Amino acid sequence: MNYYCLFCDQRCKKTHPEASWWKCRPCKVSFHDDDNGLWKISFSVNKPDALYTLDLLLNENKTELYVLGRDPVPSIIDSIMNGKLTISLPSIMQNVNPNNVADKVKTLLVFS
């Protein structure tokens, strides 16, 4: 099965042959699916202070922001295993895309 990025329409790479994660490197976005379809979209945001992931949990109607520290730069798998949940919202953040995700993260950090 091929998976195409929802933002740039380029073909995504599967992170592992047995995994259900697809990554679009140009957009810095991961898509997570299972038998029921797409359930999570993860954006990576590299800021001077840390690496962040903004997760849109579609099946739970939640938005979560994780901070991952600075050195070494962790992978998306590290974010799930070792990331610190910084903010959790009880709804999906609207209109998030690779072009505005850094501003969305900044807004969440300022107003949290």
Summary of the structure (lengths in Angstrom):
residues: 112
radius of gyration: 13.4
end to end distance: 39.6
largest distance: 40.5
contacts: 300
relative contact order: 0.16
helix: 16%
strand: 38%
